[in-house]
Amino acid sequence: MLPMHEIEVPVPMGLSPFAVGTFDEMGSWSRAAFPHRHVFYEILYVSAGSGTHTVDFRSSPIRPDTMYFIAPGQVHHWTYEVPMQGTLVLFTEEFLLWQEEPPFFHGLSERAELRLSGVEAEGMARLLGLMREEYRGRGAGFASMLQSYLQILLVTSGRLLEAGNGGGVVTRSSILARAFTRLVAKHVIDVRSVRAYAERLGVTSGHLAETVKEATGRSPGEVIRDALTLEAKRLLVQSDLSVAQIARALAFDDASYFGRFFKREAGVTPGDFRKEIREKYQPGRT
C-alpha cells in the first residue's frame, strides 16, 4: 500500500495526535511537491502564495484566504509559483473533543475547499493565532484549551462550508448519507455490500438507497464503486505494485476481473491510467 505519513513535527509532551503552526514552523514537508498521504487530518489556511493544489488527481489553483481540508488517506501535493504562507492544523480523531469525525472531510463532496471573505479571513486568522499561542505557551490545561479551539475551528468551518453550498440545513437524510460515505471511505476494501453498510447504520437497504440517492445523486452501489476506483487510482500512481498485486491488495478475485472493473469505471485500463497520470504529475517517472 501507499505509505502513510505520521505526524512528524516537534510537539509538546502529551499532544502527539495534534500540532499547529505556520508552514515555516512545520518545515519543508508542509509544502511537499511530491504526492503523499497522511494518517491524520490536515486543515490548511493559506494567507498568501500561488500555484496548484492537487488532491486525488483533481487540481485547483492556490488562492490566498482559502482553507483546505485533507482527510486521512487522501493523496495530495502542491505545485507552487510563490511559496505559500499560512497555518496548518494537524490532528487525529482521538484528539477531537467530541470524538466524532468532522462530516465535511468525508462528506458529500470529494474534497472540501473554503474561500473566505475579508471579514471571515480576519476571524479565522485570529482563531488560528490563539491556537498557535496556546500551543507554544503550554500553560495549565493547554491540551483542553486546544481541543476546545479545534472544536470551534471545525464548527465554524462547517457552518461556512454549508453556507457556501446554499444553506445550513442538516436533515436526518443528510446525516445518514454522510455517515454512509464516511463508512465507505474507511472500509471499501473489505466491505462491498450495500446491505452490510445498511446493517451497520441500522437501516434497511431500500431506505439507504433512497436517502443516498437524494443526497448525492448516486446510488449506494455507485458510491462504493467510486471509492474503490479512487483507491485503485491511488495505488496505480503512488506505488510500484503490479496490476496483479493491486488487484490482490483491493481484494479482487483476479487481475483480469480488476482490469475489467477499472476500465468500466475509469474509462481506461489500469496500465494506461498509470502512464497518463504519472506523465502529467510526475514527469520523468516511468
C-alpha positions as CSV (number, residue, x, y, z in Angstrom):
1,M,0.0,0.0,0.0
2,L,1.0,3.6,-0.4
3,P,2.9,4.7,2.7
4,M,1.1,6.9,5.2
5,H,2.9,9.8,6.8
6,E,2.6,10.1,10.6
7,I,2.7,13.5,12.4
8,E,6.5,14.1,12.3
9,V,6.8,17.6,13.7
10,P,8.0,18.5,17.3
11,V,5.0,18.5,19.6
12,P,4.6,19.2,23.3
13,M,4.5,16.1,25.5
14,G,1.1,14.6,25.6
15,L,0.0,16.2,22.3
16,S,1.3,13.6,19.8
17,P,-2.1,13.5,18.0
18,F,-2.1,17.3,17.4
19,A,0.1,20.0,16.0
20,V,-0.4,23.6,14.8
21,G,2.0,26.1,13.2
22,T,2.9,28.1,10.2
23,F,4.3,26.5,7.0
24,D,7.7,27.6,8.0
25,E,7.4,26.3,11.6
26,M,6.2,22.9,10.3
27,G,9.2,22.5,8.0
28,S,9.7,21.9,4.3
29,W,7.5,18.8,4.2
30,S,4.5,21.1,4.7
31,R,4.9,22.4,1.2
32,A,5.7,18.9,-0.2
33,A,5.7,18.9,-4.0
34,F,5.6,15.1,-4.1
35,P,2.3,13.2,-3.8
36,H,1.8,11.8,-0.3
37,R,-1.0,11.0,2.2
38,H,-1.3,11.0,6.0
39,V,-2.9,9.1,8.8
40,F,-4.1,12.4,10.3
41,Y,-6.5,15.2,9.4
42,E,-5.0,18.4,8.0
43,I,-6.5,21.8,7.9
44,L,-4.6,24.5,6.0
45,Y,-5.3,28.2,5.9
46,V,-3.3,29.8,3.1
47,S,-2.9,33.5,3.5
48,A,-0.5,34.1,0.6
49,G,1.0,32.2,-2.3
50,S,0.2,30.9,-5.7
51,G,0.3,27.7,-7.7
52,T,-1.7,24.5,-7.8
53,H,-3.1,22.1,-5.1
54,T,-3.8,18.5,-6.3
55,V,-6.0,16.2,-4.3
56,D,-6.8,12.7,-5.6
57,F,-5.9,13.7,-9.2
58,R,-8.1,16.8,-9.2
59,S,-6.3,20.2,-9.3
60,S,-7.3,23.7,-8.3
61,P,-5.4,27.0,-8.1
62,I,-3.9,28.0,-4.8
63,R,-5.6,31.3,-3.7
64,P,-5.0,33.5,-0.7
65,D,-7.6,33.4,2.1
66,T,-8.5,29.8,1.3
67,M,-8.9,26.9,3.6
68,Y,-8.2,23.3,2.6
69,F,-9.4,20.2,4.4
70,I,-7.4,16.9,3.8
71,A,-8.7,13.6,5.2
72,P,-6.6,10.7,6.2
73,G,-5.7,8.6,3.1
74,Q,-6.2,11.3,0.5
75,V,-3.3,11.8,-1.8
76,H,-2.3,15.4,-2.3
77,H,0.7,17.6,-3.2
78,W,1.5,21.3,-4.1
79,T,3.0,22.8,-7.2
80,Y,3.7,26.4,-6.3
81,E,4.9,29.5,-8.1
82,V,5.1,31.7,-5.0
83,P,5.7,29.7,-1.7
84,M,2.6,29.5,0.5
85,Q,2.2,31.3,3.8
86,G,-0.3,30.5,6.4
87,T,-1.2,28.0,9.1
88,L,-1.6,24.2,9.4
89,V,-3.5,22.3,11.9
90,L,-2.9,18.5,12.2
91,F,-4.8,16.2,14.4
92,T,-6.1,12.6,14.7
93,E,-9.6,11.6,15.5
94,E,-8.6,10.7,19.1
95,F,-7.8,14.4,19.8
96,L,-11.3,15.6,18.9
97,L,-13.3,16.9,21.9
98,W,-16.5,15.0,20.8
99,Q,-14.6,12.0,19.3
100,E,-16.6,12.4,16.1
101,E,-15.2,12.8,12.6
102,P,-15.9,16.2,11.0
103,P,-18.6,15.5,8.4
104,F,-17.1,17.6,5.6
105,F,-13.8,15.6,5.5
106,H,-15.6,12.5,4.2
107,G,-18.9,14.2,3.4
108,L,-20.8,14.5,0.2
109,S,-18.0,16.2,-1.8
110,E,-14.7,14.6,-2.8
111,R,-12.7,17.5,-1.4
112,A,-13.6,20.4,0.8
113,E,-12.2,23.8,0.0
114,L,-13.4,27.1,1.5
115,R,-12.8,30.6,0.1
116,L,-13.0,33.2,2.9
117,S,-14.2,36.8,2.6
118,G,-12.1,39.5,4.1
119,V,-14.1,39.5,7.4
120,E,-14.1,35.7,7.6
121,A,-10.3,35.6,6.9
122,E,-9.6,38.0,9.7
123,G,-11.7,36.0,12.1
124,M,-10.0,32.7,11.1
125,A,-6.6,34.3,11.4
126,R,-7.4,35.4,14.9
127,L,-8.6,32.0,15.9
128,L,-5.5,30.2,14.4
129,G,-3.3,32.8,16.2
130,L,-4.8,31.9,19.5
131,M,-4.3,28.2,18.8
132,R,-0.6,28.8,18.0
133,E,-0.1,30.9,21.1
134,E,-1.7,28.2,23.3
135,Y,0.3,25.5,21.6
136,R,3.6,27.3,22.2
137,G,2.8,28.6,25.7
138,R,1.9,25.2,27.2
139,G,0.1,26.8,30.1
140,A,-2.1,24.9,32.6
141,G,-4.8,22.9,30.8
142,F,-3.4,23.7,27.4
143,A,-4.5,20.4,25.9
144,S,-8.1,21.1,26.9
145,M,-7.8,24.6,25.5
146,L,-6.5,23.3,22.2
147,Q,-9.3,20.7,22.0
148,S,-11.8,23.5,22.5
149,Y,-10.2,25.8,20.0
150,L,-10.1,22.9,17.5
151,Q,-13.8,22.3,18.0
152,I,-14.6,25.9,17.4
153,L,-12.5,25.8,14.3
154,L,-14.3,22.8,13.0
155,V,-17.8,24.1,13.8
156,T,-17.0,27.5,12.2
157,S,-15.6,25.8,9.1
158,G,-18.6,23.6,8.8
159,R,-21.0,26.5,9.0
160,L,-19.1,28.4,6.3
161,L,-19.0,25.4,4.1
162,E,-22.7,24.7,4.5
163,A,-23.5,28.4,3.8
164,G,-21.3,28.3,0.7
165,N,-23.3,25.2,-0.5
166,G,-26.6,27.1,-0.4
167,G,-27.8,26.6,3.1
168,G,-27.0,25.2,6.5
169,V,-30.0,22.8,6.9
170,V,-28.9,19.5,8.3
171,T,-31.5,16.7,8.0
172,R,-31.7,13.1,9.1
173,S,-31.3,12.1,5.5
174,S,-28.1,14.2,5.0
175,I,-26.7,12.8,8.3
176,L,-27.3,9.2,7.2
177,A,-25.8,9.9,3.7
178,R,-22.7,11.4,5.2
179,A,-22.3,8.5,7.7
180,F,-22.6,6.1,4.7
181,T,-19.9,7.9,2.7
182,R,-17.6,8.0,5.7
183,L,-18.0,4.3,6.3
184,V,-17.4,3.5,2.6
185,A,-14.2,5.7,2.6
186,K,-12.9,3.7,5.5
187,H,-14.0,0.2,4.7
188,V,-14.5,-0.2,1.0
189,I,-11.6,-2.6,0.6
190,D,-13.2,-5.1,3.0
191,V,-16.9,-4.3,2.7
192,R,-18.6,-4.0,-0.8
193,S,-22.2,-4.9,0.1
194,V,-24.9,-2.2,0.3
195,R,-26.8,-4.5,2.7
196,A,-23.7,-4.8,5.0
197,Y,-23.4,-1.0,5.2
198,A,-27.2,-0.6,5.8
199,E,-26.9,-3.1,8.7
200,R,-24.1,-1.2,10.2
201,L,-26.1,2.0,10.0
202,G,-29.3,0.4,11.4
203,V,-31.5,1.0,8.4
204,T,-32.9,-1.1,5.5
205,S,-31.1,-1.3,2.2
206,G,-34.0,0.3,0.5
207,H,-34.0,3.3,2.9
208,L,-30.3,3.7,2.5
209,A,-30.6,3.6,-1.3
210,E,-33.3,6.3,-1.3
211,T,-31.5,8.5,1.1
212,V,-28.1,8.4,-0.5
213,K,-29.6,8.9,-4.0
214,E,-31.5,12.0,-2.8
215,A,-28.4,13.5,-1.0
216,T,-25.7,12.6,-3.5
217,G,-27.4,11.9,-6.8
218,R,-25.7,8.5,-6.8
219,S,-26.8,5.1,-5.7
220,P,-25.0,3.4,-2.8
221,G,-23.5,0.9,-5.2
222,E,-22.1,3.8,-7.3
223,V,-20.6,5.4,-4.2
224,I,-18.9,2.1,-3.3
225,R,-17.6,1.6,-6.8
226,D,-16.3,5.2,-7.0
227,A,-14.5,4.8,-3.7
228,L,-12.9,1.5,-4.8
229,T,-11.9,3.1,-8.1
230,L,-10.3,6.0,-6.3
231,E,-8.2,3.7,-4.1
232,A,-7.1,1.8,-7.2
233,K,-6.0,5.0,-8.8
234,R,-4.0,6.0,-5.8
235,L,-2.2,2.7,-5.8
236,L,-1.6,2.7,-9.5
237,V,0.0,6.1,-9.4
238,Q,1.7,6.2,-6.0
239,S,3.0,2.6,-5.6
240,D,5.2,0.4,-7.7
241,L,2.9,-2.6,-7.3
242,S,2.0,-4.5,-10.4
243,V,-1.6,-4.5,-11.6
244,A,-2.0,-8.1,-10.3
245,Q,-0.6,-7.0,-6.9
246,I,-3.0,-4.1,-6.7
247,A,-5.9,-6.4,-7.6
248,R,-5.0,-8.6,-4.6
249,A,-4.5,-5.6,-2.3
250,L,-8.0,-4.5,-3.2
251,A,-9.4,-8.0,-2.6
252,F,-10.3,-8.7,-6.2
253,D,-10.5,-12.4,-7.2
254,D,-8.1,-12.0,-10.1
255,A,-6.3,-9.3,-12.1
256,S,-8.4,-9.7,-15.2
257,Y,-11.6,-9.0,-13.2
258,F,-10.0,-6.0,-11.6
259,G,-8.9,-4.8,-15.1
260,R,-12.4,-5.0,-16.5
261,F,-13.8,-3.3,-13.4
262,F,-11.3,-0.4,-13.6
263,K,-11.8,0.1,-17.3
264,R,-15.6,0.2,-16.9
265,E,-15.4,2.7,-14.1
266,A,-12.4,4.9,-15.2
267,G,-12.8,4.5,-18.9
268,V,-9.2,3.4,-19.4
269,T,-7.1,0.3,-18.5
270,P,-5.1,0.4,-15.2
271,G,-1.9,0.5,-17.2
272,D,-2.9,3.4,-19.4
273,F,-4.2,5.3,-16.4
274,R,-0.9,4.8,-14.5
275,K,1.1,6.0,-17.5
276,E,-1.1,9.1,-18.3
277,I,-1.2,10.3,-14.7
278,R,2.4,9.8,-14.0
279,E,3.4,11.7,-17.1
280,K,1.1,14.5,-16.1
281,Y,2.0,14.9,-12.4
282,Q,5.4,13.2,-12.2
283,P,7.4,14.0,-15.4
284,G,10.3,11.7,-15.9
285,R,8.9,8.8,-13.9
286,T,8.3,5.6,-15.8
